[in-house]
C-alpha cells in the first residue's frame, strides 16, 4: 500500500477523532480505514492509536508521528504546487500585521502586488503599534522592526534598518551642522516622549576608553517631543530640529534632498526588519511565499528611498 495514503489516513483519523469520520470524509467503509492503520502500525512496529468503542487516543509515539506525517504531507503538497501548471499555485487567507508607520509605507503597497501574483490568496492587513499576539489573535505573520523580545515565535530577518540623525538643509543653514554627537546639546532635538518606550536615548558608535568602539546611548533633550513618530518626521521636514529616525522612514527624503543625514560616521550598526510567525513546521505555502516576497523587495538597493505616494 502507498505509504502516503497510510500517512494521510492516519492524519485524518487522528485529527477527526474517529475511523468513521475519516471514512466518511474519504467516501469509503470504516473497515478500510481500520485495515490501513493496522498495516501502518505493523510496518512501523509500534502502536499509534488506542482504539475503543467509545474513543480514540494517540499514544506517545502516535503524537510524535502525527507531527512528522503532517510535515511530510505539507512539504509534498508544497512541492507539487510549486511545479503545477508551470508555477506556484497557492490559495487561502493570509493574515498579516505590521507596525502602523512602517506598514503604511512599506507593507501595504506590496499587498496588492502580491495578490496580483497569487490571485487565489485573500490578504488581511492589520496595522497597529501594539505587540499583537499572533497565535491568540490568529495571525499568520507579523512584520517587526528592531530588536525582538524573547519569544516562542520564529523569526526570519528580511531586511536591515539603521537610524540616522537628519534635518532639513534650511535648519542646518540656520543652526550649523553638528560634527560630533556631543554637539547635539546645542541643537533642537525632536524626541519621542517617555511613554513611547524609547527610554535609552539615541544610539551612536563612539570610541571607548580601551581604544575600541561601542554603541553608546545619549539622552538628548529638546523643546519638542511627541509619542508619534510620524509627527516627529513631519516636524523635521518642517525644519523645526534634528530627528533620529529609521532609514525606512527618511531615505526617500534624503534621496530627494528634503533631508540631510548628519553624524553618519557615528551611526550605530543596523538592526533588523523581521518576519515573525508562530512556527516553522507546517507553514502554509502562502506564508512562505509572502515572507520570500518581502525579503526580495526589501533586499533591493534603494527600495526604502523610492518615491512614495
C-alpha positions as CSV (number, residue, x, y, z in Angstrom):
1,X,0.0,0.0,0.0
2,X,1.2,3.5,-0.8
3,X,3.0,5.0,2.3
4,X,1.5,8.4,1.6
5,X,-2.0,7.0,1.7
6,X,-1.3,5.4,5.0
7,X,0.1,8.7,6.3
8,X,-3.0,10.6,5.0
9,X,-5.3,8.0,6.6
10,X,-3.5,8.2,10.0
11,X,-3.6,12.1,10.0
12,X,-7.3,12.1,9.0
13,X,-8.2,9.7,11.8
14,X,-6.1,11.5,14.4
15,X,-7.4,14.9,13.5
16,X,-11.1,13.9,13.0
17,X,-11.2,11.8,16.1
18,X,-12.7,8.6,14.7
19,X,-12.4,6.0,12.0
20,X,-16.0,6.7,11.0
21,X,-15.4,10.4,10.4
22,X,-12.3,9.7,8.4
23,X,-14.1,7.1,6.3
24,X,-17.0,9.4,5.7
25,X,-14.6,12.2,4.5
26,X,-13.0,9.8,2.0
27,X,-16.1,8.0,1.0
28,X,-15.0,4.5,2.0
29,X,-16.1,2.0,4.6
30,X,-14.6,2.3,8.2
31,X,-13.2,-1.2,7.8
32,X,-10.9,0.0,5.0
33,X,-9.6,2.8,7.2
34,X,-9.0,0.3,10.0
35,X,-7.0,-2.0,7.8
36,X,-4.8,0.8,6.6
37,X,-4.0,1.8,10.2
38,X,-3.3,-1.9,11.1
39,X,-0.9,-2.2,8.2
40,X,0.9,1.1,9.1
41,X,1.3,0.0,12.8
42,X,2.5,-3.4,11.7
43,X,5.1,-1.9,9.4
44,X,6.3,0.5,12.0
45,X,6.3,-2.0,14.8
46,X,4.6,0.5,17.2
47,X,1.1,1.3,18.4
48,X,0.0,4.7,17.2
49,X,-3.6,4.7,18.4
50,X,-5.5,3.1,21.2
51,X,-9.0,2.4,19.8
52,X,-12.0,1.5,21.9
53,X,-15.7,1.6,21.0
54,X,-16.1,4.9,22.8
55,X,-13.0,6.9,22.0
56,X,-9.7,7.0,20.1
57,X,-6.4,8.1,21.8
58,X,-3.0,8.8,20.4
59,X,-0.1,7.0,22.1
60,X,3.1,8.9,22.9
61,X,4.6,7.5,19.6
62,X,1.5,8.4,17.8
63,X,1.6,12.0,18.9
64,X,5.2,12.4,17.7
65,X,4.5,10.6,14.4
66,X,1.4,12.8,13.7
67,X,3.6,15.9,13.7
68,X,6.1,14.2,11.3
69,X,3.3,13.0,9.0
70,X,1.7,16.4,8.8
71,X,5.1,18.0,7.9
72,X,5.8,15.4,5.2
73,X,2.3,15.8,3.7
74,X,2.6,19.6,3.8
75,X,6.0,19.5,2.1
76,X,4.8,17.2,-0.5
77,X,1.8,19.4,-1.3
78,X,4.0,22.4,-1.5
79,X,6.4,20.6,-3.8
80,X,3.6,19.7,-6.1
81,X,2.1,23.1,-6.0
82,X,5.4,24.8,-6.9
83,X,5.6,23.0,-10.2
84,X,2.0,22.6,-11.2
85,X,0.9,24.4,-14.3
86,X,4.5,25.8,-14.7
87,X,4.4,27.9,-11.5
88,X,3.3,28.3,-7.9
89,X,-0.3,27.7,-7.2
90,X,-1.4,28.9,-3.7
91,X,-4.7,29.8,-2.1
92,X,-6.2,30.6,1.2
93,X,-6.5,33.5,3.6
94,X,-3.2,35.3,4.7
95,X,-3.5,37.4,7.8
96,X,-0.6,39.9,8.3
97,X,0.1,42.5,11.0
98,X,2.8,45.3,10.9
99,X,3.6,48.5,12.8
100,X,1.4,51.4,11.6
101,X,4.1,53.7,10.2
102,X,6.3,51.1,8.6
103,X,3.2,49.1,7.4
104,X,1.6,52.1,5.7
105,X,4.8,52.9,3.8
106,X,6.4,49.5,3.1
107,X,3.9,46.7,3.6
108,X,0.6,48.0,2.4
109,X,1.9,49.0,-1.1
110,X,3.2,45.4,-1.6
111,X,-0.1,43.6,-0.6
112,X,-2.0,44.3,-3.9
113,X,1.1,43.3,-5.9
114,X,1.4,40.0,-4.0
115,X,-2.4,39.5,-4.7
116,X,-1.8,40.0,-8.4
117,X,0.8,37.3,-8.5
118,X,-1.4,34.9,-6.3
119,X,-5.0,35.8,-7.1
120,X,-6.4,32.9,-5.1
121,X,-5.0,34.3,-1.9
122,X,-7.0,36.7,0.2
123,X,-4.9,39.1,2.4
124,X,-6.0,40.9,5.5
125,X,-3.5,43.5,6.8
126,X,-3.6,44.9,10.3
127,X,-1.6,48.0,11.1
128,X,-1.0,48.5,14.8
129,X,1.9,49.7,17.0
130,X,0.8,47.4,19.9
131,X,2.5,44.0,20.2
132,X,0.0,41.7,18.5
133,X,-0.4,38.2,19.9
134,X,0.0,36.2,16.6
135,X,-1.2,32.8,18.0
136,X,-4.0,34.2,20.2
137,X,-5.4,36.5,17.5
138,X,-5.0,34.2,14.6
139,X,-2.3,36.0,12.5
140,X,0.0,34.1,10.1
141,X,2.8,36.6,10.1
142,X,4.0,39.8,11.7
143,X,6.5,42.3,10.3
144,X,8.5,43.8,13.1
145,X,11.4,46.4,13.1
146,X,14.2,46.4,15.6
147,X,15.3,44.1,18.4
148,X,12.9,41.3,19.0
149,X,11.9,40.3,22.6
150,X,12.5,36.8,23.7
151,X,9.6,34.7,22.4
152,X,8.5,31.3,21.4
153,X,7.8,32.7,18.0
154,X,10.1,32.0,15.0
155,X,11.6,34.9,13.0
156,X,13.4,35.4,9.7
157,X,15.4,38.6,9.0
158,X,14.1,40.1,5.8
159,X,15.9,43.4,5.8
160,X,18.2,45.9,7.6
161,X,17.3,49.1,9.3
162,X,19.6,51.8,10.6
163,X,18.8,55.0,12.5
164,X,20.2,58.3,11.3
165,X,20.2,61.9,12.6
166,X,18.5,64.0,9.9
167,X,17.5,67.7,9.4
168,X,16.4,69.9,6.6
169,X,19.1,71.9,4.7
170,X,17.3,75.1,5.9
171,X,17.7,74.1,9.6
172,X,21.3,73.3,9.2
173,X,22.0,76.5,7.4
174,X,20.4,78.5,10.3
175,X,21.9,76.5,13.1
176,X,25.0,74.8,11.7
177,X,25.8,71.1,11.2
178,X,26.9,69.1,14.3
179,X,30.2,67.3,13.8
180,X,30.0,65.1,17.0
181,X,27.1,63.7,18.9
182,X,28.1,65.8,21.9
183,X,27.2,68.9,19.9
184,X,23.5,67.9,19.8
185,X,23.2,69.6,23.2
186,X,23.4,72.9,21.2
187,X,20.6,71.9,18.9
188,X,16.8,71.4,18.9
189,X,16.3,67.7,19.0
190,X,12.9,66.3,18.2
191,X,12.4,63.4,20.6
192,X,9.9,60.7,21.3
193,X,8.1,61.3,24.6
194,X,8.8,59.0,27.5
195,X,5.6,57.0,27.0
196,X,6.8,55.9,23.6
197,X,9.2,53.4,25.1
198,X,12.4,54.9,23.6
199,X,13.9,55.3,27.0
200,X,17.6,54.6,26.3
201,X,18.1,57.6,24.1
202,X,19.8,58.0,20.7
203,X,22.4,55.3,19.8
204,X,25.8,56.2,18.4
205,X,29.0,54.3,17.7
206,X,31.6,56.1,19.9
207,X,35.3,55.4,21.0
208,X,35.7,53.5,24.3
209,X,38.4,54.0,26.9
210,X,40.1,50.8,25.8
211,X,40.7,52.2,22.3
212,X,37.9,50.3,20.7
213,X,34.4,51.5,19.7
214,X,31.0,50.6,21.0
215,X,27.4,51.7,21.0
216,X,26.6,54.5,23.4
217,X,23.1,55.8,24.1
218,X,22.8,59.6,24.6
219,X,19.8,61.2,26.3
220,X,19.2,64.2,24.2
221,X,16.7,67.0,25.1
222,X,14.6,69.4,23.1
223,X,11.7,71.7,23.4
224,X,9.5,69.5,21.3
225,X,8.6,65.8,21.9
226,X,5.8,63.6,20.7
227,X,4.7,60.0,21.2
228,X,4.0,59.6,17.4
229,X,7.0,59.0,15.1
230,X,5.1,60.4,12.0
231,X,4.6,63.7,13.8
232,X,8.3,63.9,14.6
233,X,9.1,63.2,10.9
234,X,6.7,66.0,9.8
235,X,8.3,68.4,12.3
236,X,11.7,67.5,11.0
237,X,10.6,68.1,7.4
238,X,9.2,71.5,8.6
239,X,12.7,72.5,9.7
240,X,12.0,72.5,13.4
241,X,15.0,70.5,14.5
242,X,17.1,67.3,14.2
243,X,15.4,64.0,14.4
244,X,16.8,60.4,14.9
245,X,14.8,58.3,12.5
246,X,14.9,55.0,10.8
247,X,16.3,54.7,7.3
248,X,13.0,53.2,6.1
249,X,11.3,56.5,7.0
250,X,13.9,59.0,5.9
251,X,15.8,57.5,2.9
252,X,13.3,58.9,0.4
253,X,13.7,62.4,1.9
254,X,17.5,62.1,1.8
255,X,17.4,60.9,-1.8
256,X,15.1,63.9,-2.8
257,X,17.2,66.4,-0.9
258,X,14.5,67.3,1.5
259,X,16.6,65.9,4.4
260,X,20.3,65.7,5.1
261,X,21.9,63.0,7.2
262,X,24.3,64.2,9.8
263,X,26.7,62.4,12.2
264,X,26.7,59.4,9.8
265,X,30.3,58.5,10.9
266,X,28.8,57.8,14.4
267,X,25.7,55.9,13.3
268,X,25.1,52.7,15.3
269,X,25.2,49.3,13.4
270,X,21.9,48.3,11.7
271,X,19.2,46.3,13.4
272,X,16.8,44.1,11.6
273,X,13.5,44.0,9.9
274,X,11.9,40.7,10.7
275,X,9.1,38.4,9.6
276,X,7.7,36.7,12.7
277,X,5.5,33.7,12.6
278,X,4.1,31.1,15.1
279,X,6.1,28.0,13.9
280,X,8.3,26.8,11.1
281,X,6.7,23.3,10.9
282,X,3.6,23.1,8.7
283,X,4.0,26.6,7.5
284,X,1.3,27.2,4.8
285,X,2.8,27.8,1.4
286,X,1.1,31.3,1.2
287,X,3.0,32.4,4.3
288,X,6.3,31.1,3.0
289,X,5.8,32.9,-0.3
290,X,4.8,36.1,1.4
291,X,8.0,36.1,3.5
292,X,10.1,35.4,0.5
293,X,8.3,38.2,-1.4
294,X,9.0,40.8,1.3
295,X,12.7,39.7,1.6
296,X,13.1,40.0,-2.2
297,X,11.7,43.6,-2.2
298,X,13.4,44.8,1.0
299,X,16.8,43.5,-0.3
300,X,16.7,45.6,-3.5
301,X,19.1,48.5,-3.4
302,X,17.2,51.8,-3.0
303,X,13.9,50.1,-2.0
304,X,13.4,52.4,1.0
305,X,14.4,55.5,-0.9
306,X,11.9,55.1,-3.7
307,X,9.2,57.7,-4.2
308,X,6.1,57.1,-2.2
309,X,2.6,58.2,-3.0
